[in-house]
Amino acid sequence: MLLNKKVSVWIVPLLNLNFNFHLPIIKLLAMGSNNSTSNSSNDPNVGKRVNDVLSSLTDLIKKVSLGDIIQFSNGLCGIVTSLTNSACTVATTVGGVVQEIDINQTGCEKARIYNKFDYESEPYNWNKVVKLARESIGNYENSLDFAKRCRNGLN
């Protein structure tokens, strides 16, 4: 039971942070200490339960929503403006021009959710975020500035 207490105590604060950076920490905390003074369990199902928790967290991390800021591996940021089962549309800057681009769902899931500005300013509801992103089609130099302006109203 000590394992469950550690997980419940530490996962809740981490839910408010960007998971992508903290998943290894959750795994480390859930595994506990290996020293002989720890109160770790010899229950063979503990590892399975930990993996189930981590799998659930990973699934949660991958879910993008309308209005989310996402960042691709090349550093480009955008706003998710539509989602279907097989694709999503992202408003972003390409060559300094804001435009909506279609991305397959795998590409959307591989992108990192980047809503870190929600701590500086309460995000608008997703309807307003999508509306602002679509109304901003035109020139905008920086994709991150564009995204945080649409989601949080920040310059």
Residue pairs with C-beta under 8 A, 6 or more apart in sequence:
1 41
2 32
2 39
2 40
2 41
3 30
3 32
3 40
3 41
3 46
3 49
3 50
4 49
6 29
6 30
6 32
7 26
7 29
7 30
7 50
7 53
10 25
10 26
10 29
10 30
11 26
11 53
11 57
14 22
14 25
14 26
18 112
18 113
18 114
18 115
18 116
19 57
19 60
19 61
20 61
20 112
20 113
23 54
23 57
23 58
23 61
26 53
26 54
26 57
27 50
27 54
30 50
30 53
30 54
31 50
32 38
32 40
33 40
34 40
61 113
62 109
64 70
64 80
64 83
64 88
64 108
64 109
64 111
64 113
65 80
65 83
65 126
66 80
66 81
66 82
66 83
66 126
66 129
66 130
67 79
67 80
67 123
67 124
67 125
67 126
67 127
67 128
67 129
67 130
67 151
68 79
68 80
68 113
68 114
68 115
68 151
69 77
69 78
69 79
69 113
69 114
69 115
69 117
69 147
69 148
69 151
70 77
70 78
70 79
70 80
70 90
70 108
70 111
70 112
70 113
70 114
71 77
71 111
71 112
71 114
71 144
72 78
72 107
72 110
72 111
72 112
73 110
73 111
76 92
76 93
76 94
76 143
77 92
77 114
77 143
77 144
77 146
77 147
78 90
78 91
78 92
78 93
78 101
78 143
78 146
78 147
79 90
79 91
79 92
79 129
79 130
79 133
79 146
79 147
79 150
79 151
80 88
80 89
80 90
80 108
81 89
81 90
81 91
81 100
81 130
81 133
81 134
82 88
82 89
82 130
83 108
84 105
85 105
86 104
86 105
87 102
87 103
87 104
87 105
87 108
88 102
88 103
88 105
88 107
88 108
89 100
89 101
89 102
89 103
90 100
90 101
90 103
90 108
91 98
91 99
91 100
91 133
91 134
91 136
91 137
91 146
91 150
92 98
92 99
92 101
92 143
92 146
92 147
93 99
93 140
93 141
93 142
93 143
93 146
94 101
96 139
96 140
96 141
97 138
97 139
97 140
98 133
98 136
98 137
98 138
98 139
98 140
98 146
99 137
100 133
100 134
100 137
103 111
114 147
115 123
115 151
117 123
117 148
117 151
117 152
117 154
118 151
118 152
120 152
120 154
121 152
121 153
121 154
122 152
123 129
123 151
123 152
124 132
124 150
124 151
124 152
124 153
129 150
129 151
132 149
132 150
133 146
133 150
136 146
136 149
136 150
140 146
145 155
148 154
149 155
